[in-house]
Amino acid sequence: MPTIAPRTSFPILVAPSLLAADFSRLTDEIKRVEEAGADFLHLDIMDGHFVPNISFGLPVIQAIRRVTHLKFDVHLMLSQPRNFVDAFHQAGADSLTVHIEVEGDTEALLDQIQTTGMECGLALNPQTPIELLYPFLDRLDLALIMSVEPGFGGQVFMPEALDKVKDLHQEAIRQDLDLSIEIDGGITPQNAPLCRAAGVRWLVAGSSIFGASDATAAIAAIRG
């Protein structure tokens, strides 16, 4: 099993969150961030049940898959994600992240994702103890720490999420794992350096990229 790299050697990847894009001109918005240097697109899928909001689903992913070569980092905020794993794979997802808080057999759900060949992620809400992720780390490509309450874009970053990132990073080192830690919620050029220093490799940012007049500069500032 590969040894985790020193914190300072991590490649830092930036993922604009499509939830913050102008959906009236979605193709243009995706091309804008792709040309600005985005590493992949973060796609939040909400069912109105696991979180109190509904976003978009399979038809949108199928449509935008045809207009970009960016990796699709799909985050399922669904009560029954196991019913949709194959469908999201077929729609064009490259990685699929589900929540530790979802009821049912987490091991079986991770198996289901990995069987498709997609990268496999597990997400954690702000009020959930980080230790719940530890038994599954050796099964994961990425672990997603929510730095806002999931469900709505444009929220303010919760700095206590950094403690979870640091604890998770140290646990990955203890288990000798090469784990990508992702953070999502309220990420800006101002707090991104704190996230990177804590051990984050993947930074998801919505409003601070799609809302910026210069997306190239915004992505570069978040990447550091």
C-alpha positions in Angstrom: 0.0 0.0 0.0 1.5 3.4 -1.0 2.8 5.7 1.8 1.1 9.0 2.1 3.2 11.9 0.8 4.4 14.7 3.0 1.8 17.4 3.3 3.7 20.0 1.3 4.1 17.7 -1.7 0.4 17.2 -2.4 -0.9 18.2 -5.8 -3.6 20.7 -5.1 -6.7 20.3 -7.3 -9.6 22.8 -7.6 -13.1 21.8 -8.5 -15.7 24.5 -9.3 -19.1 23.5 -8.0 -21.6 23.6 -10.7 -24.4 24.5 -8.3 -23.1 28.1 -8.4 -23.1 28.3 -12.2 -25.6 30.3 -14.3 -27.8 27.5 -15.5 -29.3 29.6 -18.3 -25.9 29.3 -20.1 -24.4 26.2 -18.6 -22.2 25.2 -21.5 -20.5 28.6 -21.6 -20.0 28.5 -17.8 -18.4 25.1 -18.0 -16.1 26.1 -20.8 -15.2 29.3 -18.9 -13.9 27.4 -15.8 -12.3 24.7 -18.0 -10.3 27.3 -19.8 -9.5 29.0 -16.5 -7.7 25.9 -15.2 -10.3 23.9 -13.3 -9.1 20.4 -12.6 -12.6 18.8 -12.5 -16.2 19.7 -11.9 -18.0 19.1 -8.6 -21.6 18.0 -9.1 -23.9 18.1 -6.1 -26.9 15.8 -6.5 -29.7 16.5 -4.0 -32.9 14.6 -3.5 -34.9 17.0 -1.2 -34.9 14.3 1.4 -31.4 13.7 2.7 -30.9 17.5 2.4 -33.7 20.1 2.2 -33.0 21.1 -1.4 -33.3 19.6 -4.9 -30.5 20.3 -7.4 -30.2 18.5 -10.7 -29.9 14.9 -11.9 -28.9 12.4 -14.5 -30.2 14.3 -17.6 -28.0 17.3 -16.8 -24.9 15.1 -16.3 -25.5 13.3 -19.5 -25.9 16.6 -21.3 -22.8 18.3 -20.0 -20.7 15.2 -20.4 -20.8 15.9 -24.1 -19.4 19.4 -23.8 -16.3 18.9 -21.5 -13.4 16.6 -20.9 -13.2 17.6 -17.2 -13.4 14.9 -14.6 -16.9 14.7 -13.0 -16.6 14.5 -9.2 -20.2 13.6 -8.3 -21.4 14.1 -4.7 -24.6 12.2 -3.9 -26.7 13.8 -1.2 -29.4 11.1 -1.5 -31.2 9.0 1.0 -30.9 5.9 -1.3 -27.7 6.3 -3.2 -27.4 2.6 -3.9 -30.3 2.8 -6.3 -28.4 5.2 -8.5 -24.8 4.1 -8.6 -24.9 2.4 -11.9 -27.0 5.2 -13.5 -24.5 7.9 -12.5 -21.6 5.8 -13.8 -23.4 5.4 -17.1 -24.1 9.1 -17.2 -20.4 10.0 -17.0 -19.4 10.3 -13.4 -15.7 9.7 -12.8 -15.8 9.6 -9.0 -18.8 9.1 -6.8 -19.0 10.2 -3.2 -21.8 9.1 -0.8 -22.4 10.0 2.9 -21.5 8.1 5.9 -24.8 9.3 7.5 -26.9 7.3 5.0 -28.6 4.3 6.5 -27.6 0.8 5.4 -24.5 -1.2 4.8 -21.6 1.3 4.1 -19.2 -1.5 3.1 -21.7 -2.9 0.5 -22.3 0.6 -0.9 -18.5 1.2 -1.3 -18.2 -2.2 -3.0 -21.0 -1.2 -5.4 -19.2 1.9 -6.4 -15.8 0.3 -6.8 -17.3 -2.5 -9.0 -18.1 0.2 -11.6 -14.5 1.4 -11.8 -15.3 4.9 -10.5 -13.2 6.4 -7.8 -14.9 6.0 -4.5 -15.5 8.7 -1.8 -17.2 9.0 1.6 -18.5 12.4 2.9 -19.0 13.7 6.4 -21.5 16.4 7.6 -20.3 19.1 10.0 -21.9 17.5 13.1 -20.7 14.0 12.4 -17.6 12.7 14.3 -14.6 12.3 12.1 -13.8 9.0 13.7 -16.7 7.4 11.9 -14.7 7.5 8.6 -11.7 5.8 10.0 -12.8 2.1 9.5 -13.4 2.8 5.8 -10.3 4.8 4.9 -8.5 1.9 3.3 -11.4 1.5 0.9 -11.5 5.1 -0.3 -9.9 7.3 -3.0 -11.2 10.4 -1.3 -12.8 11.6 1.9 -15.0 14.7 1.7 -15.3 17.0 4.7 -18.3 19.4 4.5 -17.4 22.9 5.8 -21.0 24.0 5.6 -24.3 22.3 6.3 -25.1 20.5 3.0 -27.9 21.5 0.8 -27.4 25.1 -0.3 -24.6 27.0 -2.0 -23.3 30.4 -0.8 -22.8 29.6 2.9 -20.1 30.8 5.1 -17.1 28.5 5.8 -17.1 26.7 9.2 -13.5 26.9 10.5 -14.0 24.0 12.8 -13.9 21.8 9.7 -10.2 22.3 9.7 -9.8 20.3 12.9 -11.5 17.4 11.2 -9.2 17.7 8.2 -6.1 17.7 10.5 -7.3 14.7 12.4 -8.2 12.8 9.2 -4.9 13.6 7.7 -3.0 12.3 10.7 -5.1 9.1 10.7 -4.4 8.6 7.0 -0.7 8.8 7.9 -1.1 6.4 10.8 -2.8 3.9 8.5 -0.1 4.5 5.8 -2.7 5.5 3.2 -2.5 7.7 0.2 -5.9 9.4 0.7 -7.1 12.5 -1.0 -9.0 14.8 1.4 -11.6 17.1 -0.2 -13.3 20.0 1.4 -16.6 21.7 0.2 -18.4 24.7 1.5 -17.6 28.4 1.6 -14.1 28.0 0.1 -12.5 31.3 -0.9 -8.9 32.5 -1.7 -8.8 33.8 1.9 -9.4 30.4 3.7 -8.0 28.1 1.0 -4.4 28.4 2.4 -5.7 27.2 5.8 -7.3 24.2 4.1 -4.2 23.3 2.2 -2.0 23.6 5.3 -4.4 21.3 7.2 -4.0 18.5 4.5 -6.7 19.2 1.9 -5.8 18.1 -1.6 -9.1 18.9 -3.4 -10.8 22.2 -2.9 -14.4 22.6 -4.0 -15.5 26.2 -4.6 -18.7 27.5 -6.1 -19.5 31.2 -5.7 -15.9 32.3 -5.4 -15.2 30.8 -8.9 -18.4 31.1 -10.9 -19.1 34.5 -9.3 -15.7 35.9 -10.0 -15.1 38.2 -13.0 -11.7 36.5 -13.5 -12.2 32.8 -13.0 -8.5 32.1 -13.9 -7.3 34.3 -11.1 -9.8 32.9 -8.6 -8.8 29.3 -9.4 -5.1 30.2 -9.1 -5.6 31.9 -5.8 -7.5 28.9 -4.3 -4.9 26.5 -5.6 -2.1 28.6 -4.1 
